[in-house]
Structure formats: C-alpha cells, structure tokens
C-alpha cells in the first residue's frame, strides 16, 4: 500500500555521484561536448546506448564502454 | 587554418573546459584534483585571451579589456564570426 506522499509523486530520479577521472584535453572535450569520458554519450542511432540493436539484445553497458575511454 | 581562427578555437576549448570543471566543482567543492585543473585551466585561458587581444583586439566590449587607438572593437571579423565550415 502506497502512502499518500508516494502516490502523489509523479516520478523519482536516482542519480549516482560522479567520480573524478582525468578529463580529455580541451579540444577533444569541445568536440565531444564533455571533458568527462564517463558523461560521453555520442548520438549514433545504430549504437545508441538506450536503443537495442536489431537482434533485440540489450547492449547498453557495452555501448557505454565503447563511448568513453578509460582513464586511471 | 589561420592563426586568428586557431587562437579563437583554443579560447573556446579552454572556456568550455573551465565551465565543465566549474559545474563539477559545484557538486564536488572538496575535490582538490579538479580544483587544481580548474586553476590551471583559468591560468592558460587568461594567457590565451591576452595573446589574442594583443594581436587582434578585444574579445568583449563590456569592461574586460582596453583598446588601442583607434577603438578596435568595431574591426571585423567579430570574435563569434568563426566559421567551422572553412
């Protein structure tokens, strides 16, 4: 049974705290729209992190790793 | 690419990095590594802007930079007339 307060909520967000990682150099950052690899989400419909590929298999995690270079 | 355009792009890039670190520091005010990077970025950005303005005139017209005679602000191209298609 939901409490009144919970029932009134339209939505709740959960955002993880960003941990520091070495940023890209300024020119790369400008080109990519962020200096933080972890925030990089290039728009490419064919491999968008939230849109499954044709075979229906979810590849969000894989796409994420492909998008951002690992530092540290 | 001509030198003027390259310098404008560098300034844009360092300004963008400063804003990104600014936003990160808003939520992580105790992160010394980020603060160090921010301070380094600000230093370089100041140098880049000073170099640019010494050569080509003021980047803004609202009180940051003086001008040689005659008033250089009206010299084209304006700093924002940078065309990436060139």
Backbone of each chain as nested JSON, in Angstrom:
{
  "chains": [
    {"id": "A", "residues": [
      {"number": 1, "name": "UNK", "atoms": {"N": [0.849, -1.203, 0.0], "CA": [0.0, 0.0, 0.0], "C": [0.875, 1.24, 0.0]}},
      {"number": 2, "name": "UNK", "atoms": {"N": [0.648, 2.149, -0.969], "CA": [1.442, 3.381, -1.029], "C": [0.937, 4.396, -0.019]}},
      {"number": 3, "name": "UNK", "atoms": {"N": [1.862, 5.135, 0.554], "CA": [1.442, 6.258, 1.397], "C": [0.943, 7.368, 0.476]}},
      {"number": 4, "name": "UNK", "atoms": {"N": [0.245, 8.313, 1.036], "CA": [-0.28, 9.433, 0.259], "C": [0.852, 10.15, -0.479]}},
      {"number": 5, "name": "UNK", "atoms": {"N": [1.97, 10.366, 0.259], "CA": [3.074, 11.116, -0.325], "C": [3.646, 10.379, -1.539]}},
      {"number": 6, "name": "UNK", "atoms": {"N": [3.864, 9.066, -1.384], "CA": [4.413, 8.288, -2.5], "C": [3.471, 8.321, -3.699]}},
      {"number": 7, "name": "UNK", "atoms": {"N": [2.178, 8.204, -3.412], "CA": [1.21, 8.166, -4.501], "C": [1.183, 9.483, -5.265]}},
      {"number": 8, "name": "UNK", "atoms": {"N": [1.517, 10.598, -4.576], "CA": [1.497, 11.901, -5.238], "C": [2.732, 12.136, -6.11]}},
      {"number": 9, "name": "UNK", "atoms": {"N": [3.789, 11.354, -5.905], "CA": [4.999, 11.566, -6.696], "C": [4.754, 11.149, -8.136]}},
      {"number": 10, "name": "UNK", "atoms": {"N": [5.081, 12.016, -9.05], "CA": [4.953, 11.656, -10.461], "C": [6.08, 10.732, -10.874]}},
      {"number": 11, "name": "UNK", "atoms": {"N": [7.285, 11.037, -10.358], "CA": [8.438, 10.227, -10.716], "C": [9.54, 10.493, -9.704]}},
      {"number": 12, "name": "UNK", "atoms": {"N": [10.458, 9.568, -9.628], "CA": [11.612, 9.787, -8.76], "C": [12.864, 9.553, -9.58]}},
      {"number": 13, "name": "UNK", "atoms": {"N": [13.876, 10.351, -9.311], "CA": [15.126, 10.133, -10.033], "C": [16.196, 9.647, -9.067]}},
      {"number": 14, "name": "UNK", "atoms": {"N": [17.08, 8.839, -9.599], "CA": [18.225, 8.391, -8.825], "C": [19.464, 8.692, -9.663]}},
      {"number": 15, "name": "UNK", "atoms": {"N": [20.305, 9.566, -9.178], "CA": [21.492, 9.95, -9.939], "C": [22.729, 9.604, -9.13]}},
      {"number": 16, "name": "UNK", "atoms": {"N": [23.603, 8.811, -9.703], "CA": [24.819, 8.448, -8.987], "C": [25.799, 9.597, -9.004]}},
      {"number": 17, "name": "UNK", "atoms": {"N": [26.551, 9.706, -7.904], "CA": [27.542, 10.786, -7.822], "C": [28.663, 10.501, -8.824]}},
      {"number": 18, "name": "UNK", "atoms": {"N": [29.107, 11.544, -9.505], "CA": [30.187, 11.395, -10.481], "C": [31.525, 11.339, -9.76]}},
      {"number": 19, "name": "UNK", "atoms": {"N": [32.334, 10.339, -10.088], "CA": [33.674, 10.277, -9.505], "C": [34.67, 10.9, -10.463]}},
      {"number": 20, "name": "UNK", "atoms": {"N": [35.682, 11.543, -9.89], "CA": [36.624, 12.265, -10.74], "C": [37.46, 11.305, -11.575]}},
      {"number": 21, "name": "UNK", "atoms": {"N": [37.615, 11.646, -12.831], "CA": [38.519, 10.904, -13.695], "C": [39.245, 11.934, -14.548]}},
      {"number": 22, "name": "UNK", "atoms": {"N": [40.409, 11.563, -15.029], "CA": [41.171, 12.541, -15.802], "C": [40.381, 12.95, -17.029]}},
      {"number": 23, "name": "UNK", "atoms": {"N": [40.154, 14.265, -17.221], "CA": [39.354, 14.696, -18.373], "C": [40.144, 14.629, -19.675]}},
      {"number": 24, "name": "UNK", "atoms": {"N": [39.413, 14.661, -20.762], "CA": [40.05, 14.793, -22.059], "C": [40.66, 16.19, -22.184]}},
      {"number": 25, "name": "UNK", "atoms": {"N": [41.549, 16.36, -23.133], "CA": [42.134, 17.683, -23.356], "C": [41.029, 18.61, -23.878]}},
      {"number": 26, "name": "UNK", "atoms": {"N": [41.224, 19.94, -23.714], "CA": [40.153, 20.893, -24.037], "C": [39.587, 20.776, -25.456]}},
      {"number": 27, "name": "UNK", "atoms": {"N": [40.442, 20.558, -26.45], "CA": [39.918, 20.492, -27.828], "C": [39.056, 19.255, -28.044]}},
      {"number": 28, "name": "UNK", "atoms": {"N": [39.51, 18.121, -27.494], "CA": [38.704, 16.898, -27.595], "C": [37.387, 17.085, -26.863]}},
      {"number": 29, "name": "UNK", "atoms": {"N": [37.446, 17.71, -25.685], "CA": [36.234, 17.956, -24.906], "C": [35.243, 18.821, -25.658]}},
      {"number": 30, "name": "UNK", "atoms": {"N": [35.746, 19.889, -26.263], "CA": [34.874, 20.785, -27.024], "C": [34.185, 20.038, -28.156]}},
      {"number": 31, "name": "UNK", "atoms": {"N": [34.955, 19.205, -28.844], "CA": [34.417, 18.454, -29.969], "C": [33.356, 17.438, -29.51]}},
      {"number": 32, "name": "UNK", "atoms": {"N": [33.579, 16.844, -28.333], "CA": [32.674, 15.772, -27.879], "C": [31.547, 16.265, -26.98]}},
      {"number": 33, "name": "UNK", "atoms": {"N": [31.604, 17.53, -26.576], "CA": [30.508, 18.054, -25.756], "C": [30.646, 17.786, -24.269]}},
      {"number": 34, "name": "UNK", "atoms": {"N": [31.719, 17.147, -23.857], "CA": [32.03, 16.988, -22.434], "C": [33.506, 16.683, -22.305]}},
      {"number": 35, "name": "UNK", "atoms": {"N": [34.089, 17.092, -21.161], "CA": [35.502, 16.735, -20.957], "C": [35.617, 15.443, -20.157]}},
      {"number": 36, "name": "UNK", "atoms": {"N": [34.466, 14.937, -19.671], "CA": [34.499, 13.744, -18.819], "C": [34.07, 12.508, -19.622]}},
      {"number": 37, "name": "UNK", "atoms": {"N": [35.015, 11.553, -19.806], "CA": [34.684, 10.349, -20.587], "C": [33.414, 9.656, -20.084]}},
      {"number": 38, "name": "UNK", "atoms": {"N": [33.179, 9.661, -18.765], "CA": [32.031, 8.937, -18.214], "C": [30.699, 9.57, -18.64]}},
      {"number": 39, "name": "UNK", "atoms": {"N": [30.716, 10.832, -19.049], "CA": [29.477, 11.502, -19.46], "C": [29.262, 11.493, -20.974]}},
      {"number": 40, "name": "UNK", "atoms": {"N": [30.195, 10.89, -21.679], "CA": [30.15, 10.936, -23.146], "C": [29.092, 9.986, -23.691]}},
      {"number": 41, "name": "UNK", "atoms": {"N": [28.104, 10.534, -24.391], "CA": [27.037, 9.721, -24.991], "C": [26.844, 10.168, -26.435]}},
      {"number": 42, "name": "UNK", "atoms": {"N": [27.703, 9.71, -27.326], "CA": [27.583, 10.157, -28.717], "C": [26.257, 9.718, -29.315]}},
      {"number": 43, "name": "UNK", "atoms": {"N": [25.662, 10.595, -30.107], "CA": [24.401, 10.226, -30.739], "C": [24.662, 9.499, -32.035]}},
      {"number": 44, "name": "UNK", "atoms": {"N": [24.431, 8.229, -31.997], "CA": [24.575, 7.414, -33.187], "C": [23.473, 6.369, -33.106]}},
      {"number": 45, "name": "UNK", "atoms": {"N": [22.362, 6.585, -33.844], "CA": [21.201, 5.711, -33.698], "C": [21.546, 4.233, -33.807]}},
      {"number": 46, "name": "UNK", "atoms": {"N": [22.574, 3.903, -34.584], "CA": [22.896, 2.489, -34.777], "C": [23.492, 1.849, -33.536]}},
      {"number": 47, "name": "UNK", "atoms": {"N": [24.134, 2.666, -32.692], "CA": [24.668, 2.076, -31.463], "C": [24.369, 2.984, -30.27]}},
      {"number": 48, "name": "UNK", "atoms": {"N": [23.152, 3.551, -30.252], "CA": [22.742, 4.37, -29.12], "C": [22.659, 3.502, -27.872]}},
      {"number": 49, "name": "UNK", "atoms": {"N": [23.207, 4.017, -26.721], "CA": [23.242, 3.173, -25.523], "C": [21.854, 2.706, -25.066]}},
      {"number": 50, "name": "UNK", "atoms": {"N": [20.776, 3.435, -25.414], "CA": [19.451, 3.06, -24.916], "C": [18.594, 2.34, -25.96]}},
      {"number": 51, "name": "UNK", "atoms": {"N": [19.065, 2.294, -27.187], "CA": [18.268, 1.636, -28.221], "C": [18.897, 0.286, -28.56]}},
      {"number": 52, "name": "UNK", "atoms": {"N": [18.167, -0.781, -28.329], "CA": [18.739, -2.1, -28.612], "C": [19.012, -2.271, -30.101]}},
      {"number": 53, "name": "UNK", "atoms": {"N": [20.037, -3.035, -30.448], "CA": [20.287, -3.32, -31.867], "C": [19.206, -4.233, -32.427]}},
      {"number": 54, "name": "UNK", "atoms": {"N": [19.297, -4.518, -33.711], "CA": [18.238, -5.256, -34.404], "C": [17.891, -6.605, -33.778]}},
      {"number": 55, "name": "UNK", "atoms": {"N": [18.88, -7.318, -33.264], "CA": [18.596, -8.639, -32.705], "C": [17.902, -8.556, -31.34]}},
      {"number": 56, "name": "UNK", "atoms": {"N": [17.668, -7.315, -30.861], "CA": [16.909, -7.151, -29.63], "C": [17.732, -7.318, -28.362]}},
      {"number": 57, "name": "UNK", "atoms": {"N": [18.993, -7.67, -28.515], "CA": [19.828, -7.859, -27.335], "C": [20.23, -6.501, -26.779]}},
      {"number": 58, "name": "UNK", "atoms": {"N": [20.098, -6.309, -25.478], "CA": [20.431, -5.025, -24.876], "C": [21.938, -4.89, -24.71]}},
      {"number": 59, "name": "UNK", "atoms": {"N": [22.489, -3.807, -25.28], "CA": [23.945, -3.655, -25.237], "C": [24.372, -2.354, -24.571]}},
      {"number": 60, "name": "UNK", "atoms": {"N": [23.528, -1.847, -23.654], "CA": [23.81, -0.562, -23.024], "C": [25.203, -0.475, -22.431]}},
      {"number": 61, "name": "UNK", "atoms": {"N": [25.569, -1.482, -21.656], "CA": [26.867, -1.44, -20.978], "C": [28.018, -1.425, -21.976]}},
      {"number": 62, "name": "UNK", "atoms": {"N": [27.886, -2.268, -22.978], "CA": [28.926, -2.36, -23.997], "C": [29.102, -1.022, -24.731]}},
      {"number": 63, "name": "UNK", "atoms": {"N": [27.957, -0.424, -25.079], "CA": [27.999, 0.837, -25.801], "C": [28.664, 1.916, -24.96]}},
      {"number": 64, "name": "UNK", "atoms": {"N": [28.395, 1.87, -23.649], "CA": [28.978, 2.834, -22.736], "C": [30.497, 2.739, -22.746]}},
      {"number": 65, "name": "UNK", "atoms": {"N": [31.003, 1.492, -22.659], "CA": [32.445, 1.291, -22.625], "C": [33.069, 1.751, -23.936]}},
      {"number": 66, "name": "UNK", "atoms": {"N": [32.375, 1.471, -25.043], "CA": [32.898, 1.872, -26.338], "C": [32.976, 3.398, -26.448]}},
      {"number": 67, "name": "UNK", "atoms": {"N": [31.957, 4.077, -25.85], "CA": [31.886, 5.532, -25.953], "C": [32.995, 6.247, -25.207]}},
      {"number": 68, "name": "UNK", "atoms": {"N": [33.307, 5.817, -23.999], "CA": [34.258, 6.571, -23.183], "C": [35.551, 5.81, -22.974]}},
      {"number": 69, "name": "UNK", "atoms": {"N": [36.664, 6.482, -23.21], "CA": [37.954, 5.865, -22.988], "C": [38.177, 5.734, -21.483]}},
      {"number": 70, "name": "UNK", "atoms": {"N": [38.82, 4.688, -21.05], "CA": [39.08, 4.515, -19.624], "C": [40.36, 5.208, -19.205]}},
      {"number": 71, "name": "UNK", "atoms": {"N": [40.283, 5.905, -18.104], "CA": [41.459, 6.509, -17.507], "C": [41.598, 5.97, -16.098]}},
      {"number": 72, "name": "UNK", "atoms": {"N": [42.789, 5.902, -15.618], "CA": [43.111, 5.507, -14.232], "C": [42.654, 4.081, -13.92]}}
    ]},
    {"id": "B", "residues": [
      {"number": 1, "name": "UNK", "atoms": {"N": [44.616, 26.412, -41.508], "CA": [43.794, 27.316, -40.695], "C": [44.624, 28.517, -40.25]}},
      {"number": 2, "name": "UNK", "atoms": {"N": [44.035, 29.71, -40.362], "CA": [44.852, 30.862, -39.969], "C": [44.992, 30.959, -38.459]}},
      {"number": 3, "name": "UNK", "atoms": {"N": [46.004, 31.735, -38.063], "CA": [46.374, 31.801, -36.656], "C": [45.247, 32.358, -35.795]}},
      {"number": 4, "name": "UNK", "atoms": {"N": [44.566, 33.381, -36.353], "CA": [43.497, 34.009, -35.582], "C": [42.392, 33.005, -35.232]}},
      {"number": 5, "name": "UNK", "atoms": {"N": [42.014, 32.22, -36.239], "CA": [40.964, 31.229, -36.038], "C": [41.408, 30.152, -35.048]}},
      {"number": 6, "name": "UNK", "atoms": {"N": [42.663, 29.717, -35.198], "CA": [43.187, 28.706, -34.283], "C": [43.156, 29.222, -32.843]}},
      {"number": 7, "name": "UNK", "atoms": {"N": [43.517, 30.497, -32.681], "CA": [43.518, 31.066, -31.326], "C": [42.101, 31.146, -30.759]}},
      {"number": 8, "name": "UNK", "atoms": {"N": [41.123, 31.507, -31.594], "CA": [39.729, 31.556, -31.13], "C": [39.238, 30.169, -30.714]}},
      {"number": 9, "name": "UNK", "atoms": {"N": [39.622, 29.166, -31.506], "CA": [39.196, 27.803, -31.171], "C": [39.82, 27.361, -29.845]}},
      {"number": 10, "name": "UNK", "atoms": {"N": [41.103, 27.685, -29.663], "CA": [41.748, 27.347, -28.385], "C": [41.027, 28.016, -27.217]}},
      {"number": 11, "name": "UNK", "atoms": {"N": [40.667, 29.281, -27.4], "CA": [39.968, 30.002, -26.33], "C": [38.619, 29.34, -26.041]}},
      {"number": 12, "name": "UNK", "atoms": {"N": [37.888, 28.998, -27.097], "CA": [36.604, 28.311, -26.896], "C": [36.803, 27.0, -26.146]}},
      {"number": 13, "name": "UNK", "atoms": {"N": [37.835, 26.254, -26.523], "CA": [38.073, 24.945, -25.909], "C": [38.4, 25.098, -24.42]}},
      {"number": 14, "name": "UNK", "atoms": {"N": [39.267, 26.047, -24.092], "CA": [39.628, 26.227, -22.682], "C": [38.474, 26.811, -21.875]}},
      {"number": 15, "name": "UNK", "atoms": {"N": [37.657, 27.67, -22.502], "CA": [36.473, 28.176, -21.801], "C": [35.512, 27.028, -21.506]}},
      {"number": 16, "name": "UNK", "atoms": {"N": [35.359, 26.14, -22.472], "CA": [34.462, 25.001, -22.271], "C": [34.962, 24.112, -21.134]}},
      {"number": 17, "name": "UNK", "atoms": {"N": [36.285, 23.865, -21.119], "CA": [36.854, 23.059, -20.039], "C": [36.646, 23.738, -18.685]}},
      {"number": 18, "name": "UNK", "atoms": {"N": [36.806, 25.067, -18.648], "CA": [36.597, 25.797, -17.392], "C": [35.144, 25.649, -16.921]}},
      {"number": 19, "name": "UNK", "atoms": {"N": [34.194, 25.723, -17.852], "CA": [32.778, 25.588, -17.471], "C": [32.488, 24.17, -16.978]}},
      {"number": 20, "name": "UNK", "atoms": {"N": [33.041, 23.176, -17.672], "CA": [32.835, 21.787, -17.252], "C": [33.362, 21.561, -15.834]}},
      {"number": 21, "name": "UNK", "atoms": {"N": [34.572, 22.057, -15.562], "CA": [35.146, 21.876, -14.224], "C": [34.367, 22.698, -13.202]}},
      {"number": 22, "name": "UNK", "atoms": {"N": [33.89, 23.877, -13.6], "CA": [33.045, 24.71, -12.759], "C": [31.8, 23.911, -12.309]}},
      {"number": 23, "name": "UNK", "atoms": {"N": [31.138, 23.26, -13.26], "CA": [29.928, 22.5, -12.931], "C": [30.26, 21.311, -12.027]}},
      {"number": 24, "name": "UNK", "atoms": {"N": [31.376, 20.637, -12.325], "CA": [31.793, 19.508, -11.5], "C": [32.083, 19.978, -10.075]}},
      {"number": 25, "name": "UNK", "atoms": {"N": [32.783, 21.107, -9.951], "CA": [33.153, 21.603, -8.622], "C": [31.935, 22.088, -7.828]}},
      {"number": 26, "name": "UNK", "atoms": {"N": [30.893, 22.515, -8.52], "CA": [29.666, 22.915, -7.814], "C": [29.132, 21.774, -6.957]}},
      {"number": 27, "name": "UNK", "atoms": {"N": [29.267, 20.543, -7.464], "CA": [28.764, 19.401, -6.7], "C": [29.882, 18.669, -5.955]}},
      {"number": 28, "name": "UNK", "atoms": {"N": [31.152, 19.028, -6.226], "CA": [32.29, 18.394, -5.56], "C": [33.271, 19.471, -5.075]}},
      {"number": 29, "name": "UNK", "atoms": {"N": [32.831, 20.377, -4.181], "CA": [33.697, 21.5, -3.805], "C": [34.979, 21.067, -3.095]}},
      {"number": 30, "name": "UNK", "atoms": {"N": [35.026, 19.837, -2.584], "CA": [36.219, 19.392, -1.865], "C": [37.192, 18.593, -2.715]}},
      {"number": 31, "name": "UNK", "atoms": {"N": [37.006, 18.553, -4.028], "CA": [37.878, 17.755, -4.891], "C": [39.095, 18.564, -5.327]}},
      {"number": 32, "name": "UNK", "atoms": {"N": [40.23, 18.275, -4.67], "CA": [41.424, 19.085, -4.925], "C": [41.977, 18.917, -6.329]}},
      {"number": 33, "name": "UNK", "atoms": {"N": [41.906, 17.676, -6.873], "CA": [42.458, 17.455, -8.224], "C": [41.686, 18.27, -9.252]}},
      {"number": 34, "name": "UNK", "atoms": {"N": [40.354, 18.279, -9.094], "CA": [39.536, 19.046, -10.028], "C": [39.808, 20.541, -9.868]}},
      {"number": 35, "name": "UNK", "atoms": {"N": [39.975, 20.972, -8.624], "CA": [40.237, 22.391, -8.385], "C": [41.588, 22.797, -8.982]}},
      {"number": 36, "name": "UNK", "atoms": {"N": [42.611, 21.926, -8.83], "CA": [43.915, 22.19, -9.45], "C": [43.765, 22.364, -10.954]}},
      {"number": 37, "name": "UNK", "atoms": {"N": [43.039, 21.432, -11.569], "CA": [42.848, 21.502, -13.02], "C": [42.104, 22.776, -13.412]}},
      {"number": 38, "name": "UNK", "atoms": {"N": [41.104, 23.127, -12.613], "CA": [40.349, 24.351, -12.889], "C": [41.281, 25.558, -12.859]}},
      {"number": 39, "name": "UNK", "atoms": {"N": [42.12, 25.623, -11.803], "CA": [43.018, 26.773, -11.689], "C": [44.032, 26.817, -12.831]}},
      {"number": 40, "name": "UNK", "atoms": {"N": [44.547, 25.642, -13.219], "CA": [45.462, 25.603, -14.371], "C": [44.759, 26.086, -15.638]}},
      {"number": 41, "name": "UNK", "atoms": {"N": [43.53, 25.611, -15.803], "CA": [42.758, 25.976, -16.995], "C": [42.529, 27.479, -17.062]}},
      {"number": 42, "name": "UNK", "atoms": {"N": [42.166, 28.073, -15.909], "CA": [41.915, 29.513, -15.854], "C": [43.177, 30.299, -16.219]}},
      {"number": 43, "name": "UNK", "atoms": {"N": [44.334, 29.806, -15.698], "CA": [45.613, 30.468, -15.993], "C": [45.886, 30.48, -17.497]}},
      {"number": 44, "name": "UNK", "atoms": {"N": [45.764, 29.292, -18.117], "CA": [46.03, 29.172, -19.552], "C": [45.037, 30.022, -20.339]}},
      {"number": 45, "name": "UNK", "atoms": {"N": [43.767, 29.988, -19.922], "CA": [42.731, 30.752, -20.613], "C": [43.041, 32.247, -20.587]}},
      {"number": 46, "name": "UNK", "atoms": {"N": [43.493, 32.724, -19.44], "CA": [43.848, 34.15, -19.34], "C": [44.959, 34.498, -20.323]}},
      {"number": 47, "name": "UNK", "atoms": {"N": [46.0, 33.617, -20.37], "CA": [47.106, 33.856, -21.302], "C": [46.619, 33.864, -22.745]}},
      {"number": 48, "name": "UNK", "atoms": {"N": [45.785, 32.874, -23.091], "CA": [45.28, 32.783, -24.465], "C": [44.51, 34.041, -24.84]}},
      {"number": 49, "name": "UNK", "atoms": {"N": [43.661, 34.513, -23.911], "CA": [42.863, 35.701, -24.203], "C": [43.749, 36.933, -24.333]}},
      {"number": 50, "name": "UNK", "atoms": {"N": [44.752, 37.029, -23.459], "CA": [45.633, 38.186, -23.53], "C": [46.395, 38.189, -24.863]}},
      {"number": 51, "name": "UNK", "atoms": {"N": [46.929, 37.026, -25.243], "CA": [47.637, 36.918, -26.53], "C": [46.729, 37.337, -27.683]}},
      {"number": 52, "name": "UNK", "atoms": {"N": [45.505, 36.8, -27.673], "CA": [44.578, 37.103, -28.761], "C": [44.282, 38.597, -28.817]}},
      {"number": 53, "name": "UNK", "atoms": {"N": [43.988, 39.165, -27.658], "CA": [43.582, 40.577, -27.631], "C": [44.736, 41.508, -27.983]}},
      {"number": 54, "name": "UNK", "atoms": {"N": [45.968, 41.109, -27.618], "CA": [47.126, 41.92, -28.011], "C": [47.24, 41.989, -29.533]}},
      {"number": 55, "name": "UNK", "atoms": {"N": [46.956, 40.846, -30.196], "CA": [47.086, 40.801, -31.652], "C": [45.883, 41.368, -32.381]}},
      {"number": 56, "name": "UNK", "atoms": {"N": [44.692, 40.981, -31.925], "CA": [43.507, 41.215, -32.766], "C": [42.448, 42.118, -32.152]}},
      {"number": 57, "name": "UNK", "atoms": {"N": [42.685, 42.619, -30.944], "CA": [41.69, 43.496, -30.333], "C": [40.794, 42.763, -29.359]}},
      {"number": 58, "name": "UNK", "atoms": {"N": [39.896, 43.521, -28.703], "CA": [39.111, 42.979, -27.598], "C": [38.169, 41.84, -27.994]}},
      {"number": 59, "name": "UNK", "atoms": {"N": [38.032, 40.879, -27.088], "CA": [37.088, 39.775, -27.284], "C": [35.686, 40.155, -26.812]}},
      {"number": 60, "name": "UNK", "atoms": {"N": [35.633, 41.068, -25.845], "CA": [34.334, 41.525, -25.344], "C": [34.386, 43.046, -25.247]}},
      {"number": 61, "name": "UNK", "atoms": {"N": [33.216, 43.664, -25.192], "CA": [33.181, 45.128, -25.171], "C": [32.65, 45.67, -23.853]}},
      {"number": 62, "name": "UNK", "atoms": {"N": [32.54, 44.802, -22.836], "CA": [31.895, 45.294, -21.621], "C": [32.828, 45.356, -20.417]}},
      {"number": 63, "name": "UNK", "atoms": {"N": [34.031, 45.876, -20.637], "CA": [34.809, 46.253, -19.469], "C": [35.988, 45.373, -19.105]}},
      {"number": 64, "name": "UNK", "atoms": {"N": [36.246, 44.278, -19.866], "CA": [37.373, 43.427, -19.528], "C": [38.694, 43.918, -20.104]}},
      {"number": 65, "name": "UNK", "atoms": {"N": [38.613, 44.541, -21.261], "CA": [39.832, 44.851, -21.994], "C": [39.834, 46.278, -22.498]}},
      {"number": 66, "name": "UNK", "atoms": {"N": [40.993, 46.931, -22.416], "CA": [41.119, 48.251, -23.021], "C": [41.365, 48.116, -24.511]}},
      {"number": 67, "name": "UNK", "atoms": {"N": [41.517, 49.231, -25.203], "CA": [41.754, 49.188, -26.636], "C": [42.805, 50.225, -27.022]}},
      {"number": 68, "name": "UNK", "atoms": {"N": [43.598, 49.875, -28.042], "CA": [44.489, 50.875, -28.636], "C": [43.643, 51.893, -29.395]}},
      {"number": 69, "name": "UNK", "atoms": {"N": [44.29, 53.019, -29.795], "CA": [43.633, 53.961, -30.69], "C": [43.859, 53.525, -32.14]}},
      {"number": 70, "name": "UNK", "atoms": {"N": [42.909, 53.535, -33.037], "CA": [41.503, 53.84, -32.752], "C": [40.77, 52.635, -32.162]}},
      {"number": 71, "name": "UNK", "atoms": {"N": [39.626, 52.887, -31.587], "CA": [38.758, 51.868, -30.961], "C": [38.708, 50.609, -31.814]}},
      {"number": 72, "name": "UNK", "atoms": {"N": [39.164, 49.476, -31.253], "CA": [39.341, 48.285, -32.087], "C": [38.14, 47.351, -32.104]}},
      {"number": 73, "name": "UNK", "atoms": {"N": [37.19, 47.62, -31.229], "CA": [36.064, 46.688, -31.144], "C": [35.314, 46.549, -32.463]}},
      {"number": 74, "name": "UNK", "atoms": {"N": [35.278, 47.659, -33.243], "CA": [34.49, 47.64, -34.473], "C": [35.201, 46.961, -35.648]}},
      {"number": 75, "name": "UNK", "atoms": {"N": [36.459, 46.506, -35.427], "CA": [37.167, 45.813, -36.505], "C": [36.557, 44.441, -36.76]}},
      {"number": 76, "name": "UNK", "atoms": {"N": [36.234, 44.156, -37.993], "CA": [35.761, 42.806, -38.317], "C": [36.964, 41.9, -38.585]}},
      {"number": 77, "name": "UNK", "atoms": {"N": [36.797, 40.571, -38.514], "CA": [35.56, 39.891, -38.12], "C": [35.353, 39.952, -36.604]}},
      {"number": 78, "name": "UNK", "atoms": {"N": [34.092, 39.848, -36.191], "CA": [33.791, 39.774, -34.768], "C": [34.271, 38.432, -34.251]}},
      {"number": 79, "name": "UNK", "atoms": {"N": [34.562, 38.368, -32.957], "CA": [35.088, 37.104, -32.419], "C": [34.158, 35.906, -32.646]}},
      {"number": 80, "name": "UNK", "atoms": {"N": [32.854, 36.13, -32.78], "CA": [31.932, 34.998, -32.945], "C": [31.677, 34.665, -34.426]}},
      {"number": 81, "name": "UNK", "atoms": {"N": [32.344, 35.404, -35.332], "CA": [32.151, 35.106, -36.758], "C": [33.122, 34.028, -37.229]}},
      {"number": 82, "name": "UNK", "atoms": {"N": [33.268, 33.022, -36.396], "CA": [34.208, 31.969, -36.699], "C": [33.417, 30.862, -37.399]}},
      {"number": 83, "name": "UNK", "atoms": {"N": [33.793, 30.589, -38.61], "CA": [33.025, 29.625, -39.383], "C": [33.745, 28.282, -39.446]}},
      {"number": 84, "name": "UNK", "atoms": {"N": [33.126, 27.275, -38.817], "CA": [33.776, 25.972, -38.756], "C": [33.824, 25.282, -40.112]}},
      {"number": 85, "name": "UNK", "atoms": {"N": [33.004, 25.76, -41.057], "CA": [32.971, 25.108, -42.361], "C": [34.208, 25.462, -43.2]}},
      {"number": 86, "name": "UNK", "atoms": {"N": [34.9, 26.538, -42.836], "CA": [36.064, 26.96, -43.632], "C": [37.196, 25.938, -43.6]}}
    ]}
  ]
}
